[in-house]
Amino acid sequence: MISNLINKLPFFIFLLIIVSCNKKNDEVIEEIVLTPEIVIYEQDLIDENYLFLIENGGTSSYLINKKGEKLWTWNFEDNLGNDVELLDNGELLGIFKDVDRPFTIGGGSGIIKLFNNDGSLKWQYKIADDNFLAHHDVEMLPSGNILVMVWERITVEQAHQAGIITNVDVFPEKLIEINPNNNDIVWEWRSWDRLIQDTDPSLPNFGVISNYPEKIDFNYNSNTPGGDIMHANGIDYDINKDVIHVSVNFYNEIWVIDHSTSTSQAESNSGGNYGKGGDLIYRYGNPSAYKNTEGTTIFNNNHFPNLLEGDVQGQGNMLVYVNNYGDLLQSIVYELELPEVFSLSPNVNNEPNIVWSYTNPDMYAPKFSGAVRLQNGNTLICEGDYGYWEVSQSGEVVWKYDGDTNFWRGYSYDIASPALNNLDF
């Protein structure tokens, strides 16, 4: 009997395999349905968190999953100036276009708005008159104050008296910090206070520019459409060092500013945690902007200085989207290792180390754009006039979203994040 069973064993194994297969066939296998915008979807390699997509200049922003499904949409009465962010408490902070703004440089906005988590307006503040215009980016600081980028008018006469070569009024950069509880401006920094020139020794602030890397050469950029001399387009705040990183597109640089100063100290070159007042405590991306012959220029029209924080890979490093990579119609994303201690010296290499980069012949956006690091180590890249890429550390494209419009940036939100919980999501 045992002998007969042994002889029939292969048949029993065959039956078990059939039963097992039929059992699997009976199981309900969920079909993955992708929206038409999804071009690449490598399920095992992607980060499953949700994405907050910002259409440039649009009247809505929305949250999607990696299948492309829209999970939540915010609709606005005004066109976005550029940036809008979902905060941890479910509120939304954004900058919007004032239709009556007096000058219309690209990226000009004028109105900062804060929305409750039910979409109702909580607060707004207007900076749009003949001499000042809010633009591009806003940042909610840990204090609850709001940091805003502002263009400040300098007349042709004022510019000439300061040694600036121009035939139009110019609009250099200014940062202001607003307390939304009482609308007081509690801090400000002006690039105008940092000026150096080498055109006329009889005028103020004359000097050898390469000897003063902490100062700003207002004659660096000779192409100033509408007086847009610098065209800063993004800010990020480092809570650990109490500094602000400012992306300055026409200088192909990022400037680092000491936020610990008072406003009066920010007008000077002393005071604050770094002892330099409002002078630049660090700058990177383009040493030629201050006539430094050491170091290599790696930026060519840069956007979104994104300091990596939390528990993401590369914490403390900086992601930057560079729109023009060399002479190619191609963009590149850099991850830069910033110095632990900021040092900015004349006639030495002040540039940070490149620890990672990604480029692709198919990735090119001359404007907008940015990159964020995802929880699994992948990088989400916003290609401004296309959509979004997710690439692995090894450079494999694991997800692509073709939005068929222009996008300003994109942010990633953990499914269990406070921001989504506070939306009653």
Number of C-alpha atoms within 10 A of each C-alpha: 6 7 7 8 11 11 11 11 11 11 12 13 11 11 12 12 12 12 12 12 11 11 10 11 10 9 8 7 8 6 6 8 9 14 13 12 15 18 13 15 17 11 13 8 16 20 22 18 17 22 22 22 25 25 25 23 19 20 16 18 20 17 22 17 15 20 19 20 17 16 13 13 13 12 12 13 9 16 19 27 27 27 26 29 23 19 16 15 15 22 20 22 22 22 30 29 24 21 13 11 20 15 15 13 17 13 22 24 31 25 23 26 17 22 17 15 19 13 15 11 13 14 14 15 15 17 20 23 13 11 15 19 26 32 31 28 27 26 22 18 15 9 7 12 18 21 23 23 24 27 26 21 19 17 17 17 13 13 19 15 14 21 22 22 17 19 13 16 19 24 24 20 24 20 20 17 22 20 15 16 9 7 14 11 15 13 18 21 26 20 20 19 17 20 21 25 23 17 15 15 11 10 13 14 18 16 14 14 21 20 14 20 25 25 23 22 21 26 18 18 14 11 13 17 12 14 20 21 25 23 24 30 22 27 26 22 22 17 12 8 14 14 20 21 22 24 29 24 23 21 27 24 25 26 24 24 24 25 24 20 25 18 18 15 19 26 20 16 18 16 18 17 14 19 15 19 25 32 29 20 22 22 25 24 27 21 26 17 23 23 18 21 13 14 17 15 15 21 26 22 23 32 31 29 25 24 23 19 16 10 9 15 17 19 13 19 20 25 25 25 31 30 27 20 18 13 7 9 14 18 25 25 24 21 23 22 18 17 14 8 10 13 10 18 16 17 17 13 15 23 22 17 13 14 12 15 16 19 15 12 10 10 21 22 22 16 20 26 30 29 27 25 25 24 17 15 15 23 24 23 25 29 29 26 22 19 26 26 20 25 22 19 14 10 15 12 19 19 22 23 22 17 18 10 12 21 26 27 27 27 21 20 19 15 15 11 13 15 20 21 13 15 17 10 11
